[in-house]
């Protein structure tokens, strides 16, 4: 296959093999990227898995995005973004992370164009057939060199993780939990199930989720308002006391002046 004859098959869209990509001109590469679908082909689409699946993946992305933004590290995160490795069938994990790259908006991740593959993949299984997540993805993601892969089985409330160990190895080793925590060396975080939720931890402290941050901010605002109200009450009481003290002082001064005037009158009457 020559560089100028490469065409994307709409029924089986794939990025060109690396040797073909290397021979393409910048204009031809741009054309190939634009031709790669940014949505699921019917062959790759999975049946909908409802709110539990949607909420879990969006929550994971939001929590990780907030954390890496706060620590100032560039990490690209996406949910169900079409990923194209050279010559491979397209796939779209529920959550992906690519470390130390510009986190600008993308329609697809083309490994040859980005110059880097995925570092982390998370799948969330709620219903249906599990073989894709438990077997095929384990083999495929390891073969592609994705450093870590986690599976949150929402239906069974089970978390499983795999990692590539050793230079050039393309076979996953299971991640062994420690006291229920699974360490992600890629993210620098730990993962654990909390009830029906997958949570991320830093030093065994849970990363705040959006509703928790909102509740915390609301509590802080409430406390600040209560503090301001208390300050206003104290200020009003002080002002009232000062006014009363001033009034008493004025009254005392008036009475003293009257007493002095009466004394002078009496003295004048004795002369």
Backbone as a ProteinNet text record, in pm:
[ID]
protein_1_A
[PRIMARY]
XXXXXXXXXXXXXXXXXXXXXXXXXXXXXXXXXXXXXXXXXXXXXXXXXXXXXXXXXXXXXXXXXXXXXXXXXXXXXXXXXXXXXXXXXXXXXXXXXXXXXXXXXXXXXXXXXXXXXXXXXXXXXXXXXXXXXXXXXXXXXXXXXXXXXXXXXXXXXXXXXXXXXXXXXXXXXXXXXXXXXXXXXXXXXXXXXXXXXXXXXXXXXXXXXXXXXXXXXXXXXXXXXXXXXXXXXXXXXXXXXXXXXXXXXXXXXXXXXXXXXXXXXXXXXXX
[TERTIARY]
85.1	0	88.5	64.4	143.7	77	157.2	107.7	-7.5	-0.2	-101.2	-228.3	-231.4	-350.7	-426.5	-383.4	-450.1	-587.7	-687.2	-823.2	-882.4	-960	-1024.6	-1149.3	-1160.8	-1277.3	-1388.9	-1501.2	-1607.9	-1668	-1657.7	-1711.8	-1612.2	-1487.3	-1383.9	-1275.9	-1310.6	-1217	-1094.5	-978	-851.1	-752.4	-665.9	-553	-455	-378.1	-283.8	-175.3	-118.2	-0.4	108.2	195	293.6	384.7	422.4	512.3	444.7	312.9	239.4	226.3	193.6	182.2	311.5	423.4	552.6	577.4	515	537.2	436.2	336.5	234.9	287.4	239.8	271.1	182.3	216.3	128	-15.4	-32.8	-167.6	-240.7	-170.3	-233	-267.4	-182.3	-211.9	-336.5	-345.5	-462.6	-589.5	-580.4	-697.1	-736.4	-638.6	-668.1	-735.7	-681.3	-739.2	-883	-907.9	-1044.2	-1138.5	-1083.9	-1167	-1199.9	-1126.6	-1152.2	-1274.8	-1373.9	-1497.2	-1469.7	-1544.1	-1535.7	-1653.3	-1730.2	-1838.9	-1825	-1906.4	-1897.2	-1950.5	-1871.2	-1930.6	-2026.7	-2125.2	-2223.3	-2154.4	-2046.1	-1976.4	-1913.5	-1886.2	-1819.2	-1914.1	-2036.2	-2129.4	-2177.4	-2190.2	-2242.5	-2383.1	-2466.7	-2600.7	-2592.2	-2686.8	-2685.8	-2690.3	-2621.4	-2616.4	-2676.6	-2748	-2825.7	-2748.3	-2819.2	-2763.4	-2642.8	-2644.8	-2534.6	-2402.5	-2406	-2285.2	-2242.5	-2337	-2305.7	-2250.8	-2317.6	-2276.3	-2138.8	-2109.3	-1980.4	-1865.2	-1880.1	-1769.2	-1752.1	-1863.8	-1853.8	-1795.9	-1837.4	-1784.6	-1634.5	-1588.2	-1445.2	-1367.1	-1417.3	-1346.6	-1344.5	-1457.5	-1463.6	-1370.3	-1369	-1283.5	-1137.1	-1097.6	-958	-921.9	-1011.8	-984.6	-965.6	-1051	-1037.1	-906.9	-868.9	-745.4	-623.3	-610.6	-491.1	-486.8	-602.9	-604	-551.9	-592	-547.4	-397.8	-341.9	-199	-114.9	-181.4	-109.2	-39	-93.2	-31	-116.9	-52.4	-123.7	-156.5	-283.8	-330.4	-454.1	-454.3	-571.6	-663.1	-789	-890	-1008.5	-1069	-1185.3	-1270.9	-1398	-1492.2	-1536.2	-1519.3	-1565.5	-1519.4	-1395.3	-1336.6	-1281.4	-1313.1	-1255.2	-1102	-1038.9	-893.2	-845.4	-745.9	-694	-545	-510	-371.1	-339.6	-213.2	-178.2	-225.8	-309.4	-354.7	-452.9	-495.8	-584.4	-729	-820.6	-960.3	-980	-1071.1	-1102.3	-1161.6	-1131.8	-1197.7	-1213.1	-1299.6	-1330.5	-1358.6	-1256	-1278.4	-1368.7	-1429.7	-1518.7	-1443.5	-1322.8	-1239.5	-1095.7	-1028.8	-886.8	-809.4	-680.6	-590.2	-458.7	-410.5	-278.2	-202.2	-91.8	-20.9	72.7	81.3	178.8	163.6	38.1	8.7	-90.7	-102.3	-195.1	-339.2	-414.7	-550.8	-657.8	-624	-724.7	-828.7	-939.8	-1050.1	-1010.8	-1055.8	-1027.4	-1153.8	-1160.3	-1269.1	-1230.5	-1101.4	-1049.2	-905	-853.2	-710.9	-642.8	-561.2	-487.4	-342.8	-300.3	-171.5	-56.6	-59.1	50.1	58.4	-56.5	-57.6	-18.4	-63.3	-32.6	108.9	163.9	297.9	301.1	184	178.7	48.4	56.7	-62.6	-119.6	-222.3	-288.3	-198.9	-210.4	-140.7	-233.1	-362.3	-456.8	-592.2	-657.2	-792.4	-878.3	-1002.1	-1099.3	-1226	-1272.4	-1401.3	-1497.3	-1623	-1727.3	-1833.3	-1847.4	-1943.7	-2066.5	-2182.6	-2306.8	-2394.6	-2406.5	-2493.6	-2437	-2490.8	-2451.3	-2331	-2269.9	-2162.7	-2031	-1960.6	-1840.5	-1710.7	-1716.9	-1592.7	-1507.4	-1573.3	-1495.1	-1408.4	-1467.5	-1394.2	-1294.5	-1332.5	-1250	-1144.6	-1167.8	-1074.4	-1014.4	-1098.5	-1045.2	-970.6	-1026	-955.5	-824	-820.4	-697.1	-586.3	-619	-517.4	-482.4	-585.7	-563.9	-491.2	-535.5	-473.3	-327.8	-299.8	-161.2	-77	-130.1	-55.7	-26.9	-118.5	-100	-8.9	24	116.5	50.5	-80.7	-148.9	-104.5	-42.2	29.9	-61.1	-180.3	-271.5	-413.8	-485	-624.2	-701.5	-808.7	-894.9	-1035.9	-1100.2	-1237.9	-1322.1	-1422.1	-1518.1	-1644.9	-1668.3	-1788.3	-1897.5	-1976.6	-2079.8	-2187.8	-2218.5	-2322	-2282.5	-2157.2	-2107.5	-2033	-2021.8	-1948.2	-1809.1	-1736.4	-1601.5	-1507.5	-1387.8	-1285	-1166.1	-1115.5	-999.7	-904	-774.2	-675.3	-560.9	-502.3	-387.7	-282.8	-157.9	-47.8	58.9	124.2	240.1	362	433.7	550.7	671.2	776.7	898.2	905.1	1024.3	1047.7	1009.9	922.1	885	785.9	742.5	646.3	510.4	440.8	307.9	206.8	226	131.8	102.8	-22.8	-59.8	-33.6	-0.6	5.3	-106.2	-179	-286.4	-230.4	-304.9	-270.6	-331.9	-249.2	-296.1	-336.6	-460	-503.2	-437.9	-421.6	-370.8	-479.1	-537	-646	-760.1	-786.5	-897	-863.1	-739.7	-698.3	-612.5	-644.8	-566.7	-482.6	-353.7	-264.8	-251.4	-271.4	-244.6	-113.2	-9.2	119.1	111.7	26.4	12.3	-45.3	-154.8	-222.4	-158.8	-82	-29.7	-139.1	-242.7	-357.7	-392.3	-488.5	-541.1	-689.5	-737.4	-877.7	-938.2	-1062.8	-1134.3	-1283.7	-1358.6	-1503.5	-1555.5	-1647.8	-1715.7	-1864.6	-1920.3	-2058.4	-2071.2	-2154.1	-2173	-2088.8	-1996.6	-1917	-1770.5	-1711.1	-1565.8	-1508.4	-1411	-1353.2	-1202.3	-1147.8	-1004.1	-952.5	-831.8	-774.9	-631.9	-592.6	-454.5	-409.2	-314.5	-270.9	-383.7	-472	-587.5	-693.9	-678.4	-781.2	-859.3	-991.9	-1069.6	-1065.4	-1052	-1061.6	-1207.3	-1231.6	-1369.9	-1441.9	-1566.9	-1652.6	-1729.3	-1789.2	-1848.1	-1956.1	-2043.4	-2149.2	-2092.7	-1982.6	-1918.3	-1853.5	-1790.8	-1730.2	-1837	-1950.9	-2059.6	-2111.2	-2130.5	-2177.9	-2078.6	-1948.2	-1846.2	-1849.9	-1862	-1868.4	-1993.3	-2106	-2229	-2214	-2148.9	-2127.9	-2036.8	-1930.5	-1839.4	-1910.2	-1994.6	-2070.2	-2164.8	-2232.2	-2323	-2251.3	-2133	-2055.2	-2007.9	-1968.6	-1923.2	-2038.2	-2156.3	-2272.2	-2310.1	-2304.8	-2335.7	-2234.4	-2106.5	-2002.4	-2024.8	-2062.3	-2090.1	-2210.3	-2313.4	-2430.9	-2393.6	-2309.6	-2265.3	-2183.7	-2094.3	-2014.9	-2104.7	-2206.7	-2297.5	-2372.4	-2412.8	-2482.6	-2391.8	-2267.1	-2171.4	-2145.5	-2129.3	-2105	-2224	-2345.5	-2464.3	-2472.9	-2439	-2441.2	-2337.9	-2217.1	-2114.1	-2155.6	-2212.2	-2256.6	-2365.3	-2457.9	-2562.4	-2503.8	-2405.3	-2341	-2267	-2197	-2126.6	-2224.4	-2338.5	-2439.1	-2495.4	-2521.7	-2573.6	-2470.1	-2342.7	-2236.9	-2221.9	-2232.3	-2224.6	-2341.4	-2458.5	-2576.1	-2560.1	-2508.5	-2486.2	-2383	-2278.5	-2176.2	-2235.3	-2313.9	-2378	-2470.3	-2544.7	-2635.1	-2556.8	-2443.6	-2360.7	-2303.2	-2256.7	-2201.5	-2308.4	-2430.5	-2540.1	-2571.7	-2577.9	-2609	-2495.9	-2370.6	-2258	-2264.7	-2297	-2307.8	-2418.6	-2532.1	-2641.9	-2601.1	-2525.6	-2482	-2386.2	-2294.1	-2198.8	-2271.1	-2370.2	-2445.1	-2521.4	-2580.2	-2653.3	-2557.6	-2438.5	-2338.5	-2299.6	-2276.6	-2241.6	-2354.7	-2478.1	-2592.2	-2599.2	-2576.3	-2581.8	-2469	-2350.5	-2238.4	-2267.6	-2330.6	-2363.4	-2465.4	-2553.7	-2654.7	-2598.7	-2479.8	-2420.8	-2336.5	-2308.2	-2221.8	-2299.8
-119.5	0	124.2	213.8	336	445.2	544.5	651.6	725.8	748	829.8	753.1	620.7	542.4	500.7	545.5	501.4	565.9	483.2	531.4	464.3	539.2	485.3	409.8	284.2	201.4	242.1	294.9	338.4	223.7	100.5	-15	-71.7	-37	-82.5	25.7	139.7	252.8	225.5	246	226	333.4	371.4	455.9	371.1	431.4	353.5	291.9	180.2	126	232.2	218.8	323.1	347.2	238.9	257.8	336.1	321.6	400.5	544.7	561.5	697.1	775.5	710.5	778.6	831.5	771.7	815.8	922.2	947.4	1045.4	1188.2	1276.2	1418.9	1476.4	1592.9	1655.3	1672	1708	1725.1	1591.6	1483.8	1351.8	1302.2	1330.1	1290	1361.5	1490.7	1566.9	1511.7	1471.1	1413.4	1280.8	1198.2	1070	1092.2	1184.2	1210.7	1257.2	1347	1397.3	1287.8	1184.1	1075.5	971.2	971.2	873.5	916.5	830.6	868.8	912.7	1013.5	1058.8	1007.2	914.4	850.3	699.4	625	480	425	342.5	262.4	161.6	119.5	23.7	-101.6	-143.1	-266.2	-255.4	-132.1	-113	-66.2	-31.4	23.5	-84.2	-45.7	-134.4	-89.2	-181.1	-139.4	-42.7	50.4	145.9	74.4	131.1	69.6	158.9	263.6	340.8	444	503.4	612.4	570.3	448.5	404.3	406.9	365.4	365.4	507.6	589.6	727.4	805.8	797.5	875.3	833.1	703	654.8	706.3	702	745.9	897.6	971.7	1117.7	1161.8	1096.2	1131.2	1107.5	994.8	964.5	1070.9	1110	1211.8	1346	1384.4	1513.7	1517.2	1408.7	1404.6	1412.2	1332.5	1333.5	1467.3	1522.1	1651.5	1761.2	1761.9	1862.1	1847.1	1721.7	1699.2	1744.8	1702.1	1737.1	1886.8	1949.8	2095.1	2165	2116	2180.3	2163.9	2047.4	2026	2079.8	2128.8	2191.4	2095.1	1973.8	1877.3	1862.4	1861.9	1846.8	1699.9	1668.5	1531.4	1539.9	1462.9	1459.3	1347.6	1382.8	1287.8	1292.6	1177	1173.1	1052.3	1062.8	952.4	904.7	777.1	712.3	786.9	829.2	894.7	787.8	793.1	696.3	703.9	588.8	579.5	495.1	547.5	479.5	453.2	326.7	284.1	244.4	251.8	221.2	82.4	79.2	-46.6	-124.4	-69.1	-141.2	-94.2	-181.4	-142.6	-34.2	54.9	160.1	101.7	165.7	131.3	258.6	254.9	375.6	337.9	332.3	300.8	404.7	365.5	458.2	582.2	563.1	675.5	646.7	747.5	733.4	848.5	824.2	928.9	916.3	1029.1	1036	1143.7	1103.5	1193.1	1287.8	1411.2	1510.4	1546.9	1568.5	1619.3	1733.5	1813.7	1926.7	1874.8	1922.1	1870.7	1945.2	1989.2	2061	1962.2	2016.4	1934.5	1858.5	1734.2	1649.2	1574.5	1535.9	1453.1	1306.2	1279.1	1142	1145.4	1028.6	1019.3	927.4	988.4	913.7	904.9	785.8	766.7	818.6	789.3	833.9	985.5	1053.1	1199.2	1260.5	1201	1254.6	1220.4	1113.7	1070.9	994.1	952.3	881.8	804.2	684.8	605.7	634.5	560.3	579.8	530.7	596.1	551.6	475.5	507.7	454.4	437.6	325.5	302.5	247.4	293.1	246	207.2	86.1	41.7	22.7	55.7	41.7	-51	-166.5	-265.4	-263.1	-247.9	-246.6	-365.2	-391.1	-500.5	-561.4	-676.9	-741	-833.2	-862.5	-961.2	-901.7	-978.3	-929.4	-969.1	-1053.7	-1106.4	-995.8	-894.6	-786.4	-717.1	-685.9	-612.3	-700.3	-825.1	-911.6	-989.6	-1016.3	-1100.2	-1025.6	-983.8	-925	-795.3	-709.8	-584.7	-609.3	-707.1	-737	-773.7	-855.6	-895	-779	-710.1	-605.1	-484.7	-436.7	-319.3	-345.4	-467.4	-501.7	-504.3	-564.9	-573.7	-435.9	-341.3	-205.4	-121.6	-172.5	-100.5	-0.8	-13.4	73.9	31.4	121.5	83.3	26.6	81.8	33.7	26	-75.4	-94.9	-135.7	-62.2	-93.7	-123.3	-218.3	-254.7	-241.8	-155.1	-140.1	-213.1	-328.2	-406	-352.1	-260.9	-194.4	-292	-390.9	-487	-575.7	-617.2	-706.1	-631.1	-499.5	-416.2	-474.5	-486.7	-542.9	-455.7	-434	-356.1	-447	-440.5	-519.5	-429.2	-451.7	-370.6	-453.7	-407.2	-474.1	-368.6	-412.3	-320.3	-393.3	-319.2	-372.8	-357.3	-465.6	-466.1	-512.1	-429.7	-466.5	-397.8	-358.7	-288.5	-375.9	-322.3	-393.1	-506.2	-532	-639.4	-599.5	-693.5	-667.6	-769	-808.5	-896.4	-836.1	-821.7	-758.6	-848.9	-782	-847	-787	-871.1	-816.8	-721.7	-617.5	-525.7	-580.3	-607.2	-665.7	-552.6	-553.4	-445.4	-455.8	-340.5	-332.3	-269.8	-351.4	-306.1	-245.9	-308.2	-264.2	-153.7	-101.4	7.2	-48.3	-6.2	-43.2	77.8	61.3	172.5	187.6	309.1	342.6	419.3	355.8	423.9	532.1	512.5	611.6	741.6	731.6	849.9	904	819.2	859.9	864.4	783.8	782.1	637.8	623.2	491.6	487.9	367.8	347.8	250.7	274.9	186.1	202.7	96.1	105.2	156.2	250.7	302.8	285.7	179.5	147.7	109.4	182.7	155.7	247.9	321.9	418.2	377.5	414.4	405.2	539.4	536.2	660.2	659.1	780	799.6	864.4	822.2	868.4	916.9	1013.3	1059.4	1046.6	955.4	932.9	886.3	803.9	747.6	852.9	974.3	1077.1	1083.5	1071.9	1069.2	1203.4	1197.6	1320	1365.7	1494.3	1541.9	1531	1488	1486	1617.2	1643.2	1775	1809.7	1713.2	1745.7	1769.9	1700.9	1723.8	1861.7	1901.7	2035.4	2143.3	2120.4	2217.3	2226.9	2108.8	2109.8	2180.8	2156.9	2223.2	2374.2	2418.2	2561.9	2623.9	2550.7	2603.1	2614.8	2516.1	2522.2	2639.1	2659.2	2770.2	2904.4	2915.1	3039.6	3060.8	2952.4	2963	3004.2	2943.9	2980.3	3125.2	3167.9	3306.9	3404.2	3368.6	3455.4	3459.4	3341.7	3338.1	3420.8	3412.6	3489.5	3639.3	3675.2	3816.7	3863.8	3779.1	3814.5	3832.6	3740.6	3750.1	3876.9	3907	4029.3	4153	4151	4265	4281.8	4167.7	4174.8	4229.6	4181	4229.7	4377.3	4419.7	4560.6	4646.3	4596.2	4671.3	4683.2	4574.2	4578.1	4676.7	4675.2	4768.9	4912.7	4936.6	5072.2	5116.9	5023.3	5057.5	5088.3	5004.9	5029	5163.4	5192.4	5320.5	5437.5	5420.9	5527.8	5546.4	5431.1	5439.6	5502	5463.4	5519.3	5669.1	5708.9	5851.3	5927.2	5863	5927	5942.4	5834.5	5842.8	5950	5958.8	6059.8	6200	6219.6	6349.5	6382.1	6277.9	6299.4	6333.6	6259.7	6287.9	6427.7	6467.5	6601.5	6707.9	6681.7	6777.6	6793.7	6676.7	6682.1	6752.4	6724	6790.2	6940.6	6980.6	7124.7	7187.4	7115.3	7168.6	7180.9	7074.5	7078.2	7193.2	7215.5	7326.3	7460.5	7468.1	7593.7	7619.3	7513.7	7529.6	7567.9	7507.6	7540.9	7687.7	7735.2	7876.1	7966.4	7923.5	8005.3	8016.9	7897.7	7899.5	7985	7970.1	8051.9	8201.2	8235.4	8375.9	8428.8	8341.1	8386.3	8410.3	8349.7	8365.2	8491.9	8558.1	8674	8799.3
0	0	0	-91.4	-99.5	-17.6	15	99.8	34.5	-97.4	-162.9	-194.6	-168.7	-199.9	-74.6	42.4	164.4	176.2	197.4	215.1	339.1	414.8	533.8	491.9	536.8	508.6	605.6	557.9	650.4	730.6	678.2	750.3	851.9	838	931.7	940.4	1000.7	1000.5	1086.6	1026.2	1096	1053.4	1147.5	1110	1029.6	941	861	947.9	904.2	974.4	983.4	1081.9	1107.2	987.5	917	802.6	690.9	677.1	577.6	625.3	753.4	810.2	791.2	812.1	800.9	660.2	559.9	422	377.3	458.8	421.1	438.7	352.5	367.5	478.4	531.7	631.7	582	456	400.8	395.9	355.8	350.6	490.4	587	724.2	774.8	746.6	789.9	726.8	600.2	532.5	596.8	630.3	693.8	828.8	909	1041.6	1028.6	933.9	914	867.5	802.1	751.4	857.6	969.2	1074.8	1154.3	1169.8	1239.3	1383.1	1426.1	1565	1646.8	1586.4	1658.6	1641.4	1713.7	1709.8	1577.9	1508.2	1402	1464.2	1386.4	1437.7	1489.5	1425.3	1465.9	1603.2	1649.1	1777.7	1887.4	1850.5	1947.8	2044.1	2170.7	2272.4	2311	2360.6	2402.4	2518.8	2527.9	2639.6	2773.8	2873.5	3006.1	3114	3072.8	3167.8	3246.8	3344.5	3423.4	3505.5	3560	3646	3570	3443.3	3360.7	3327	3284.6	3246.8	3364.6	3478.7	3595.1	3644.7	3641.6	3691.9	3606.7	3474	3388.1	3393.6	3394.7	3400.1	3533.9	3641.8	3773.9	3779.2	3724.7	3725.1	3649.5	3533.7	3454.8	3527.4	3586.9	3656.4	3776.4	3853.3	3972.5	3932.8	3833.7	3790.2	3726.3	3646.1	3583.8	3686.3	3788.7	3893.8	3969.6	3997.8	4073.3	3995	3870.4	3793.2	3762.4	3749.5	3731.2	3855.7	3973.6	4097.7	4119.7	4081.6	4103.7	3988.1	3882.5	3772.4	3679.2	3664.1	3573.7	3448.4	3332.5	3205.9	3182	3184.2	3160.7	3072.6	2963.9	2877.3	2924.6	2950	2995.8	2900.6	2876.7	2787.5	2821.9	2784.2	2799.4	2661.7	2637.9	2514.8	2389.3	2391.3	2274.6	2179.8	2049.6	1956.2	1956.6	1973.9	1979.8	1862.1	1789.8	1671.6	1687.4	1708.8	1703.3	1559.2	1517.6	1378.4	1335.8	1233	1176.7	1261.9	1374.8	1467.1	1452.6	1489.8	1494.3	1599.8	1569.3	1663.6	1792.2	1906.9	2032.1	2113.5	2213.3	2289.8	2434.5	2519.9	2661.7	2727.6	2836.7	2907.8	2955.5	3007.4	3051.2	3009.7	2954.6	2920.8	2982.9	3004.8	3052	2976.8	2929.3	2866.6	2942.8	3001.9	3092.9	3018	3072.2	3027.3	2880.1	2839.1	2705.2	2720.1	2616.2	2620.5	2629.9	2728.4	2747.2	2667.4	2545	2467	2412.5	2365.2	2317.6	2190.5	2183.6	2067.3	2026	1899.3	1848.1	1841.3	1842.5	1834	1881.6	1921	1958.5	1856.3	1772.5	1670.4	1717.8	1752.9	1818.5	1732	1603.8	1516.6	1511.2	1512	1505.9	1638.7	1748.3	1881.3	1925.6	1869.1	1908.4	2038.7	2086.8	2214.2	2224.4	2284.1	2308.8	2446	2481.1	2610.5	2723.4	2839.7	2960	3054.3	3048.8	3147	3079.9	3108.8	3057.9	3170	3173.7	3272.7	3199.5	3224.9	3172.7	3289	3265.5	3366.8	3310.2	3373.6	3325.5	3415.9	3352.7	3428.8	3392.1	3263.5	3219.9	3092.2	3056.1	2931.4	2946.8	2832.4	2823.9	2876.5	2962.3	3029.2	2958.9	2859.9	2801.3	2740.4	2680.8	2619.4	2722.8	2837.7	2940.1	3013.8	3042	3126.3	3049.3	2921.8	2846.1	2727.6	2634.5	2511.5	2539.2	2625.5	2655.2	2727.3	2815	2888.4	2790.5	2692.8	2593.5	2501.7	2453.9	2354.3	2413.2	2528.8	2587.2	2624.4	2672.5	2704.5	2577.7	2473.4	2346.8	2289.9	2309.4	2257.8	2346.9	2464.8	2552.4	2645.5	2669.2	2765.5	2904.7	2978.4	3100.9	3208.8	3222.1	3325.8	3271.8	3319	3281.1	3405.8	3433.2	3546.7	3497.1	3563.4	3532.2	3658.6	3652.4	3761.1	3718.9	3779.1	3752.1	3843.5	3790.8	3871.4	3915.6	3830.9	3866.3	3983.2	3984.8	4091.1	4200.9	4185.6	4281.6	4306.5	4195.7	4202.5	4120	4172.7	4103.4	4075.1	3952.8	3912.3	3836.5	3854.4	3784.7	3731	3620.5	3559.2	3523.6	3519.1	3489.8	3409.4	3317.5	3247.8	3338.6	3358.2	3446.2	3367.1	3366.8	3294.6	3159.8	3121.6	2995.8	2877.4	2790.6	2669.8	2688.8	2811.6	2834.5	2781.2	2720.7	2666.6	2719.4	2844	2912.8	3049	3080.4	3207.1	3326.6	3437.7	3567.9	3653.6	3729.7	3814.2	3920.2	3949	4057.1	4185.2	4282.8	4409.1	4503.5	4552.1	4641.4	4778.2	4840.6	4977.1	5064.3	5151.7	5239	5156.4	5043.5	4958.7	4861.9	4865.7	4777.4	4664	4540.7	4422.7	4382.2	4376.9	4343	4192.6	4144.7	4005.3	4000.6	3950.1	3936.3	3829.2	3729.1	3622.9	3677.3	3751.1	3802.4	3929.2	3999	4128.6	4233.6	4215.4	4304.4	4339.8	4429.5	4464.1	4431.1	4400.8	4368.4	4468.9	4503.9	4595.3	4573.4	4601.5	4595.6	4729.3	4721.2	4840.6	4816	4874.1	4844	4697.9	4624.1	4481.6	4394	4454.3	4379.8	4371.5	4258.8	4245	4286.7	4380.9	4430.5	4411.9	4395.6	4382.4	4510	4551.6	4677.2	4654.4	4736.3	4742.2	4886.9	4910.4	5047.8	5137.2	5082.8	5153.6	5186.2	5134.1	5148.7	5017.5	5022.1	4897.7	4825.1	4692.2	4613.8	4614.7	4634.9	4643.6	4510	4516.9	4399.5	4391.3	4275.8	4251.9	4353.5	4385.6	4481.4	4620.7	4653	4782.4	4786.8	4676.3	4671.1	4680.4	4613.8	4621.5	4764.5	4829.4	4967.7	5059.6	5035.6	5117.3	5097.9	4972.4	4944.1	5006.4	4996.6	5056.6	5207.6	5269.5	5413.9	5450.4	5370.1	5396.3	5381.6	5278.2	5259	5376.7	5418.1	5532	5659	5680.5	5798.8	5791.6	5671.8	5655.7	5680.3	5627.4	5648.9	5796.6	5861	6004.2	6082.9	6041	6108.2	6089.4	5964	5938.4	6019.6	6030.8	6110.6	6256.9	6306.6	6445.4	6467.1	6370.5	6381.2	6381.9	6297.3	6291.4	6423.2	6481.5	6609.4	6719	6721.9	6821.9	6802.2	6674.9	6645.5	6690	6663.6	6704.3	6856.2	6925.4	7071.7	7125.8	7064.7	7108.1	7083.8	6966.6	6935.5	7032.4	7067.3	7162.7	7300.5	7341	7470.7	7471.3	7360.5	7353.1	7358.7	7289.5	7291.9	7432	7499.2	7635.7	7729.2	7710.5	7794	7769.4	7644.4	7611.6	7673.8	7669.4	7727.6	7878.5	7943.4	8088.2	8121.5	8036.8	8060.4	8047	7946.1	7926.9	8044.2	8091.2	8204.2	8330.2	8349	8467.1	8460.4	8340.6	8324.1	8347.2	8302.2	8323.3	8470.9	8541.1	8683.6	8761.3	8719	8784.7	8763.5	8643	8614.1	8696.2	8709.4	8790.1	8937.8	8985.4	9126.1	9150	9056	9069.8	9065.6	8978.6	8969.8	9098.7	9156.2	9282.2	9394.6	9394.7	9496.1	9487.6	9364.3	9345.5	9390.9	9367.2	9408.6	9559.8	9626	9771.6	9829.7	9771.7	9817.6	9799.5	9690.6	9663.9	9762.5	9807.4	9902.7	10041.1	10071.9	10204.9	10217	10106.6	10111.4	10152.9
[MASK]
+++++++++++++++++++++++++++++++++++++++++++++++++++++++++++++++++++++++++++++++++++++++++++++++++++++++++++++++++++++++++++++++++++++++++++++++++++++++++++++++++++++++++++++++++++++++++++++++++++++++++++++++++++++++++++++++++++++++++++++++++++++++++++++++++++++++++++++++

